[in-house]
Amino acid sequence: MGETIVQNLDIRQVVVTKAAEFSGYNIRFEINEQHYQMLVGKNTDYIAINIKHIFRTKETCQLCGKRVFPAPLGQQICPHLQAERNELLPYFLTTYPEVFSS
């Protein structure tokens, strides 16, 4: 069994907030000084919806190689993290349980 993506990423600056526009949470985080946002739905269970780039300047994503414009125009889904969202969600749920239990 190989390593999970979470073990290979240096996830920092995590901020979890309740979403105002839907039932769930916004998780903002940083990897290699690039910013991302994960949308998590919460009805009866937690559902990883998507993970977007939230870049402040036009730059290339170090994970997927996409050239991304600054947010809000550049809020494109990161294909690399999107493919791994179901592995990332348990990481956030277990690392920050106090935020999700409120």
C-alpha positions as CSV (number, residue, x, y, z in Angstrom):
1,M,0.0,0.0,0.0
2,G,1.5,3.4,-1.0
3,E,1.6,6.6,0.9
4,T,-1.4,8.8,0.9
5,I,-1.3,12.2,-0.7
6,V,-1.6,13.9,2.7
7,Q,1.7,12.4,3.9
8,N,3.4,14.0,0.8
9,L,1.9,17.5,1.2
10,D,3.0,20.2,3.6
11,I,-0.5,21.6,4.5
12,R,-0.3,24.8,6.4
13,Q,-2.4,27.9,7.4
14,V,-5.7,25.9,7.7
15,V,-8.8,27.9,8.3
16,V,-12.2,26.2,8.6
17,T,-15.4,28.3,8.5
18,K,-19.1,27.4,8.1
19,A,-20.2,28.2,4.6
20,A,-22.8,31.0,4.2
21,E,-24.0,30.0,0.8
22,F,-24.6,26.3,1.4
23,S,-24.9,23.7,4.2
24,G,-21.3,22.9,4.9
25,Y,-17.8,24.3,5.4
26,N,-15.1,26.2,3.6
27,I,-11.6,25.0,4.3
28,R,-8.8,27.3,3.2
29,F,-5.2,26.1,3.3
30,E,-1.8,26.5,1.9
31,I,0.6,24.1,0.2
32,N,4.0,25.4,-0.9
33,E,2.9,29.0,-0.3
34,Q,0.0,28.6,-2.8
35,H,-3.6,28.9,-1.5
36,Y,-6.5,26.5,-2.0
37,Q,-10.1,26.2,-0.9
38,M,-12.0,23.0,-0.3
39,L,-15.8,23.1,-0.2
40,V,-17.3,20.4,2.1
41,G,-21.1,19.8,2.1
42,K,-22.8,18.6,5.3
43,N,-26.2,17.2,5.4
44,T,-26.1,13.8,7.2
45,D,-22.5,13.1,6.2
46,Y,-19.6,15.2,5.1
47,I,-19.1,15.3,1.3
48,A,-15.9,16.7,-0.4
49,I,-17.4,18.9,-3.2
50,N,-14.4,20.5,-4.8
51,I,-11.0,22.1,-4.3
52,K,-10.2,25.4,-6.0
53,H,-7.1,27.4,-6.5
54,I,-7.3,30.8,-4.6
55,F,-4.2,32.5,-5.9
56,R,-3.4,36.2,-5.2
57,T,-1.3,36.6,-8.4
58,K,-1.2,34.9,-11.8
59,E,1.0,31.9,-11.3
60,T,1.3,28.2,-12.2
61,C,0.0,25.6,-9.7
62,Q,2.9,23.6,-8.4
63,L,0.6,20.6,-8.0
64,C,-1.3,20.4,-11.3
65,G,0.7,22.7,-13.6
66,K,-2.3,24.9,-14.6
67,R,-1.7,28.6,-15.2
68,V,-4.1,30.3,-12.8
69,F,-5.3,33.9,-12.7
70,P,-5.8,35.7,-9.4
71,A,-9.0,35.1,-7.5
72,P,-11.9,35.6,-8.0
73,L,-11.3,35.2,-11.8
74,G,-8.9,32.3,-11.2
75,Q,-11.0,30.2,-8.9
76,Q,-10.4,27.1,-11.0
77,I,-10.6,23.6,-9.7
78,C,-7.2,22.0,-9.1
79,P,-7.3,18.7,-10.9
80,H,-4.5,17.2,-8.8
81,L,-6.2,18.0,-5.4
82,Q,-9.7,17.3,-6.8
83,A,-8.7,13.7,-7.6
84,E,-7.5,13.3,-4.0
85,R,-10.3,15.2,-2.2
86,N,-11.7,12.0,-0.6
87,E,-8.3,11.4,1.0
88,L,-8.0,15.0,2.1
89,L,-11.4,15.2,3.7
90,P,-10.7,12.6,6.5
91,Y,-7.4,14.4,7.2
92,F,-9.2,17.7,7.9
93,L,-12.0,16.0,9.8
94,T,-9.6,14.2,12.2
95,T,-7.0,17.0,12.5
96,Y,-9.5,19.7,13.2
97,P,-12.5,17.9,14.9
98,E,-13.4,20.8,17.2
99,V,-14.4,22.9,14.2
100,F,-16.6,20.3,12.6
101,S,-18.4,19.3,15.8
102,S,-19.7,22.8,16.4
